[in-house]
Amino acid sequence: MTLMTALQKIDTLLKARRFDEVGPLTAQLIKAYPDSAEGWQRQGYLQEVTGDFKGMLGSYKRLQQLRPGDIQTQLKAVQALIQNGLIADAVDTLKLLETSADSAPELLQQIAQLYTGLSLFDRAYECYRAAVKLSPKDAQAIYNLASAATAVGKLEQSERLFDQVIEMNPADYDAYYNRSTLKKQTPSSNHIAQMEGLLKAGIPDQKGAIQLFYALAKEYEDLDKPASSFAHLTRGANLRASMMSYDVASDEVTMAKIADTFGKGFTKTCPKSTDEEGPIFIVGLPRTGTTLVDRILSSHSQVGSLGEINDFALNLMKHAGPADNKELLVERSSTLDFKALGVDYRKSTAERGNGAAYLIDKTPANFLYLGLIARALPSAKIIHLRRGAMDSCYAIYKTLFRMGYPYSYRQEDLARYYGAYSRLMAHWRSLLPNRFIDVDYENLVANQDAETRRLLAHCGLDFESACLDFHKNTSPSATASAAQVRRPIHAGSVGKWQQYSEQLAPLKDALIAQGIDLGESR
């Protein structure tokens, strides 16, 4: 088979996602044509999509030898370094690439995107700002700078930039949604007429319509018009759900599998927790106050926040090896070298360059891995955020997430996922009673001082008054709560769902059917 014929066959199989058939072909091709950059490139891509990150790194290192100086190859190699937890090497490479990107705005934006993935928002902001300086009429570059400005707390600048994007490209509907989240809209200052006019005129693509529906839902809620708000929210959520192939049963099965796999036999072998300095995990569902707690704790002089990172999941996958499905990954994860997993996790987080004694990993979905965290990281401090079921689910439902959380667009899916999550947390609570604390969002906003002191005590930290003034914390934040956490604490969202009790009846009934107590934060 000629090189060209082999490459064409591989491309056809990759397009059809027939990955099992591609592996042997790429191996044969590379053996026959060891200097084929095209062959190594395809193998690297296959290894990336199948989770073989160690192999991916090797392929792209070889590709760098075959394509010296090729920027796109270097960027893919950086991705491979990140996937393998080699954060310091990745950052060093990005810094070198920056020096050659002074007159290349597109490259600056690609570098900034990788910095963003590493939660290095300050560096990303500077790269995007340099790109806009080079291409002041590039609407996409300005949009990216606006998003970065939000993350670093420059909210007024972000709003001006989104206005500029919309003026330059009225069809950038994502800019409308992002702009709507930056502050509470008022009767005298909002964008409702503008966005309603766009909907009335017709939106050529469904994605754009979804973004406008969510933006209008947010602004109508700010103006205390719940009927109009929920009507737009429902249209947006239904349209988003119709474009997905998600089945909540998959997540239900996975969480049940985790509980079955990590039982009493597993936790008996967990080392005792220690009082040493270590990582702080903040877990729970999104929109339950995880970012708020992150800001409170990271206002302490000994604590730094890494934001929402995927280091634990990536290191888990590295040690477990490629798995065809989530159930197989769960099985493999129960027999790992847990000490090595902990060492690699601490190494990858340390390489992010934050020298604080305590580093926060604020990745909500880490609640799935509490058994592994307890086993691999004896010094870890774990905080689980809870919120009343209806408030929690409504807050998730009304948020348009960029990635993840596919269960958030149908009320029934939300209820079923919440039920599975609640059962898994009850499981962890019974097996690991002294390894984590539950923090109720409602208690936190009602008793800020007392709950802050409890959080600090759990982490082994002395009280510092700066933790009460968390909204003055200038460190970056790129979560859905990026704007809210720069304001003082308030209880305005407690019981918010009751304004929509009729519209949320399906959610309420589905939660009750699973035995969820709506009156408690569980």
VENCOR-V670693 format. One record per pair of residues at least 24 apart in sequence whose C-alpha atoms are under 8 Angstrom apart, sorted by the first residue. I is the first residue (numbers start at 0). J is the second residue. D is the distance in whole Angstrom. If there is no record, write none. Layout:
# VENCOR-V670693
i->I j->J d->D
i->I j->J d->D
This chain:
# VENCOR-V670693
i->2 j->28 d->7
i->2 j->32 d->8
i->6 j->37 d->8
i->6 j->38 d->7
i->9 j->41 d->8
i->13 j->45 d->8
i->18 j->45 d->7
i->18 j->49 d->8
i->21 j->45 d->8
i->34 j->65 d->7
i->35 j->65 d->8
i->36 j->62 d->6
i->36 j->65 d->6
i->36 j->66 d->7
i->49 j->321 d->6
i->49 j->322 d->8
i->49 j->323 d->8
i->50 j->316 d->7
i->50 j->320 d->8
i->50 j->321 d->5
i->50 j->322 d->8
i->51 j->317 d->8
i->51 j->320 d->7
i->51 j->321 d->6
i->52 j->79 d->6
i->52 j->82 d->6
i->52 j->83 d->6
i->52 j->317 d->7
i->53 j->79 d->8
i->53 j->83 d->6
i->53 j->317 d->7
i->55 j->79 d->6
i->56 j->80 d->7
i->56 j->83 d->8
i->74 j->110 d->8
i->78 j->113 d->8
i->82 j->313 d->6
i->83 j->313 d->7
i->83 j->314 d->7
i->83 j->317 d->7
i->84 j->310 d->7
i->84 j->313 d->7
i->84 j->314 d->7
i->84 j->343 d->8
i->84 j->344 d->8
i->84 j->346 d->8
i->84 j->347 d->5
i->85 j->347 d->6
i->85 j->350 d->7
i->86 j->347 d->6
i->86 j->348 d->8
i->86 j->350 d->5
i->86 j->351 d->6
i->87 j->347 d->8
i->87 j->350 d->5
i->87 j->351 d->6
i->87 j->352 d->8
i->90 j->114 d->8
i->101 j->129 d->8
i->102 j->133 d->7
i->103 j->130 d->8
i->103 j->133 d->8
i->104 j->129 d->7
i->104 j->130 d->4
i->104 j->131 d->7
i->104 j->133 d->6
i->104 j->134 d->7
i->105 j->130 d->7
i->108 j->140 d->7
i->108 j->143 d->8
i->117 j->308 d->7
i->117 j->351 d->8
i->118 j->305 d->7
i->118 j->306 d->6
i->118 j->307 d->8
i->118 j->308 d->7
i->120 j->147 d->7
i->120 j->150 d->7
i->120 j->151 d->7
i->120 j->475 d->6
i->121 j->147 d->8
i->121 j->151 d->7
i->121 j->475 d->7
i->123 j->147 d->7
i->124 j->148 d->7
i->124 j->151 d->8
i->138 j->164 d->5
i->138 j->167 d->6
i->138 j->168 d->7
i->139 j->164 d->8
i->142 j->174 d->7
i->149 j->181 d->8
i->149 j->476 d->8
i->149 j->477 d->7
i->149 j->481 d->7
i->149 j->482 d->7
i->150 j->475 d->5
i->150 j->476 d->5
i->150 j->477 d->5
i->150 j->478 d->8
i->150 j->481 d->6
i->151 j->473 d->7
i->151 j->474 d->7
i->151 j->475 d->4
i->151 j->476 d->6
i->151 j->477 d->8
i->152 j->473 d->7
i->152 j->474 d->8
i->152 j->475 d->6
i->152 j->476 d->7
i->152 j->481 d->8
i->152 j->482 d->7
i->152 j->485 d->8
i->154 j->181 d->7
i->154 j->482 d->7
i->170 j->207 d->8
i->171 j->207 d->8
i->172 j->207 d->5
i->172 j->208 d->8
i->172 j->210 d->6
i->172 j->211 d->6
i->173 j->207 d->7
i->173 j->210 d->6
i->173 j->211 d->8
i->175 j->210 d->7
i->175 j->211 d->7
i->175 j->214 d->7
i->176 j->210 d->6
i->176 j->211 d->6
i->176 j->213 d->7
i->176 j->214 d->4
i->177 j->214 d->8
i->179 j->214 d->6
i->179 j->217 d->7
i->179 j->218 d->7
i->180 j->214 d->8
i->180 j->217 d->7
i->180 j->482 d->7
i->181 j->482 d->6
i->182 j->482 d->7
i->183 j->218 d->8
i->183 j->221 d->6
i->184 j->218 d->6
i->184 j->221 d->6
i->184 j->222 d->7
i->185 j->221 d->7
i->185 j->222 d->6
i->186 j->222 d->6
i->189 j->218 d->7
i->190 j->218 d->8
i->191 j->215 d->6
i->191 j->218 d->7
i->191 j->219 d->8
i->205 j->238 d->7
i->206 j->239 d->8
i->208 j->235 d->7
i->209 j->234 d->8
i->209 j->235 d->5
i->209 j->236 d->7
i->209 j->238 d->7
i->209 j->239 d->7
i->210 j->235 d->7
i->210 j->399 d->8
i->211 j->235 d->8
i->213 j->397 d->7
i->213 j->398 d->8
i->213 j->399 d->7
i->216 j->397 d->8
i->217 j->397 d->8
i->225 j->498 d->7
i->225 j->499 d->7
i->226 j->499 d->8
i->229 j->499 d->8
i->229 j->502 d->8
i->232 j->397 d->7
i->236 j->396 d->8
i->236 j->408 d->5
i->236 j->409 d->7
i->237 j->408 d->7
i->237 j->409 d->7
i->239 j->408 d->7
i->240 j->408 d->6
i->240 j->409 d->7
i->243 j->405 d->8
i->245 j->405 d->7
i->245 j->406 d->7
i->247 j->406 d->6
i->247 j->412 d->6
i->247 j->415 d->7
i->247 j->416 d->7
i->250 j->416 d->7
i->250 j->419 d->8
i->251 j->415 d->8
i->251 j->416 d->7
i->251 j->419 d->6
i->253 j->325 d->7
i->253 j->326 d->6
i->253 j->329 d->8
i->254 j->367 d->7
i->254 j->419 d->6
i->254 j->420 d->7
i->254 j->423 d->6
i->255 j->419 d->7
i->255 j->423 d->7
i->256 j->326 d->7
i->256 j->329 d->7
i->257 j->329 d->6
i->257 j->367 d->8
i->257 j->423 d->8
i->258 j->423 d->6
i->258 j->426 d->7
i->260 j->329 d->7
i->260 j->330 d->7
i->260 j->333 d->7
i->261 j->333 d->7
i->261 j->370 d->7
i->262 j->430 d->7
i->263 j->430 d->7
i->265 j->333 d->8
i->266 j->370 d->7
i->266 j->374 d->8
i->266 j->430 d->7
i->266 j->431 d->8
i->268 j->374 d->8
i->269 j->373 d->7
i->269 j->374 d->5
i->270 j->373 d->8
i->270 j->374 d->6
i->270 j->377 d->6
i->271 j->377 d->6
i->272 j->373 d->8
i->272 j->377 d->5
i->272 j->378 d->6
i->272 j->379 d->8
i->272 j->434 d->7
i->273 j->377 d->6
i->273 j->378 d->5
i->274 j->378 d->6
i->274 j->459 d->7
i->275 j->378 d->6
i->276 j->356 d->6
i->276 j->357 d->6
i->276 j->378 d->7
i->277 j->356 d->7
i->277 j->357 d->5
i->277 j->358 d->7
i->277 j->378 d->5
i->277 j->379 d->5
i->277 j->380 d->7
i->278 j->345 d->8
i->278 j->357 d->6
i->278 j->358 d->5
i->278 j->359 d->6
i->278 j->360 d->7
i->278 j->378 d->7
i->278 j->379 d->5
i->278 j->380 d->6
i->279 j->357 d->7
i->279 j->358 d->6
i->279 j->359 d->5
i->279 j->360 d->6
i->279 j->379 d->6
i->279 j->380 d->5
i->279 j->381 d->6
i->279 j->382 d->8
i->279 j->458 d->8
i->280 j->359 d->6
i->280 j->360 d->5
i->280 j->361 d->6
i->280 j->362 d->7
i->280 j->365 d->8
i->280 j->379 d->7
i->280 j->380 d->6
i->280 j->381 d->5
i->280 j->382 d->6
i->281 j->359 d->7
i->281 j->360 d->6
i->281 j->361 d->5
i->281 j->362 d->7
i->281 j->363 d->7
i->281 j->381 d->6
i->281 j->382 d->5
i->281 j->383 d->6
i->281 j->384 d->7
i->282 j->361 d->7
i->282 j->362 d->6
i->282 j->363 d->4
i->282 j->364 d->6
i->282 j->365 d->6
i->282 j->366 d->5
i->282 j->381 d->8
i->282 j->382 d->6
i->282 j->383 d->5
i->282 j->384 d->6
i->283 j->363 d->5
i->283 j->364 d->7
i->283 j->365 d->8
i->283 j->366 d->6
i->283 j->383 d->5
i->283 j->384 d->5
i->283 j->385 d->7
i->284 j->363 d->6
i->284 j->364 d->7
i->284 j->384 d->8
i->284 j->385 d->8
i->284 j->391 d->8
i->285 j->363 d->6
i->285 j->395 d->7
i->286 j->391 d->7
i->286 j->394 d->6
i->286 j->395 d->6
i->286 j->479 d->8
i->286 j->480 d->8
i->287 j->384 d->6
i->287 j->385 d->6
i->287 j->386 d->6
i->287 j->391 d->6
i->287 j->440 d->7
i->288 j->384 d->6
i->288 j->385 d->8
i->288 j->440 d->6
i->289 j->361 d->7
i->289 j->363 d->7
i->289 j->384 d->6
i->290 j->361 d->7
i->290 j->478 d->7
i->290 j->480 d->7
i->290 j->484 d->7
i->291 j->484 d->6
i->293 j->359 d->7
i->293 j->361 d->7
i->294 j->466 d->8
i->294 j->469 d->6
i->294 j->470 d->8
i->294 j->472 d->7
i->294 j->484 d->7
i->295 j->451 d->7
i->295 j->466 d->5
i->295 j->467 d->7
i->295 j->468 d->8
i->295 j->469 d->5
i->296 j->454 d->8
i->296 j->455 d->7
i->296 j->466 d->6
i->297 j->359 d->8
i->297 j->466 d->8
i->298 j->465 d->6
i->298 j->466 d->5
i->298 j->468 d->8
i->298 j->469 d->6
i->298 j->472 d->6
i->299 j->463 d->6
i->299 j->465 d->7
i->299 j->466 d->6
i->301 j->355 d->6
i->301 j->356 d->6
i->301 j->357 d->6
i->302 j->355 d->5
i->302 j->356 d->6
i->302 j->357 d->5
i->302 j->358 d->6
i->302 j->359 d->7
i->303 j->353 d->7
i->303 j->354 d->8
i->303 j->355 d->5
i->303 j->356 d->8
i->303 j->357 d->6
i->303 j->358 d->5
i->303 j->359 d->6
i->304 j->358 d->6
i->304 j->359 d->5
i->304 j->360 d->7
i->304 j->361 d->8
i->305 j->348 d->8
i->305 j->351 d->8
i->305 j->353 d->8
i->305 j->358 d->7
i->305 j->359 d->6
i->305 j->360 d->6
i->305 j->361 d->7
i->306 j->359 d->7
i->306 j->360 d->6
i->306 j->361 d->5
i->306 j->362 d->7
i->306 j->476 d->7
i->306 j->477 d->8
i->307 j->360 d->6
i->307 j->361 d->5
i->307 j->362 d->4
i->307 j->363 d->8
i->307 j->478 d->8
i->308 j->360 d->7
i->308 j->361 d->7
i->308 j->362 d->6
i->309 j->362 d->7
i->310 j->344 d->6
i->310 j->347 d->7
i->310 j->348 d->7
i->311 j->344 d->6
i->311 j->365 d->8
i->314 j->340 d->7
i->314 j->343 d->7
i->314 j->344 d->6
i->315 j->340 d->7
i->332 j->371 d->8
i->333 j->371 d->8
i->337 j->371 d->8
i->337 j->374 d->6
i->337 j->375 d->5
i->338 j->374 d->8
i->338 j->375 d->5
i->338 j->376 d->8
i->339 j->375 d->8
i->340 j->375 d->6
i->341 j->372 d->8
i->341 j->375 d->5
i->341 j->376 d->5
i->366 j->424 d->8
i->367 j->423 d->8
i->369 j->427 d->7
i->370 j->427 d->7
i->370 j->431 d->8
i->373 j->434 d->7
i->380 j->434 d->7
i->380 j->435 d->7
i->380 j->457 d->7
i->380 j->458 d->6
i->381 j->434 d->7
i->381 j->435 d->5
i->381 j->436 d->7
i->382 j->435 d->6
i->382 j->436 d->5
i->382 j->437 d->6
i->382 j->438 d->7
i->383 j->435 d->7
i->383 j->436 d->6
i->383 j->437 d->5
i->383 j->438 d->6
i->384 j->437 d->6
i->384 j->438 d->5
i->384 j->439 d->6
i->384 j->440 d->7
i->385 j->437 d->7
i->385 j->438 d->6
i->385 j->439 d->5
i->385 j->440 d->6
i->385 j->520 d->5
i->385 j->521 d->6
i->386 j->439 d->6
i->386 j->440 d->5
i->386 j->441 d->7
i->386 j->519 d->8
i->386 j->520 d->4
i->386 j->521 d->7
i->387 j->441 d->8
i->387 j->517 d->6
i->387 j->518 d->7
i->387 j->519 d->5
i->387 j->520 d->4
i->387 j->521 d->7
i->388 j->417 d->8
i->388 j->515 d->8
i->388 j->516 d->8
i->388 j->517 d->6
i->388 j->518 d->8
i->388 j->519 d->7
i->388 j->520 d->6
i->388 j->521 d->7
i->389 j->496 d->6
i->389 j->506 d->8
i->389 j->507 d->7
i->389 j->517 d->7
i->390 j->492 d->8
i->390 j->493 d->7
i->390 j->494 d->6
i->390 j->495 d->6
i->390 j->496 d->5
i->392 j->417 d->8
i->393 j->496 d->6
i->398 j->479 d->8
i->400 j->479 d->8
i->410 j->503 d->8
i->410 j->505 d->7
i->410 j->506 d->5
i->411 j->505 d->7
i->411 j->506 d->6
i->411 j->509 d->6
i->413 j->506 d->7
i->414 j->506 d->6
i->414 j->507 d->8
i->414 j->509 d->6
i->414 j->510 d->5
i->415 j->509 d->7
i->415 j->510 d->7
i->417 j->510 d->8
i->418 j->510 d->7
i->418 j->513 d->6
i->418 j->515 d->7
i->421 j->521 d->6
i->439 j->520 d->6
i->440 j->520 d->8
i->441 j->490 d->8
i->441 j->493 d->7
i->444 j->488 d->6
i->444 j->489 d->6
i->444 j->490 d->6
i->445 j->489 d->8
i->445 j->490 d->7
i->447 j->488 d->8
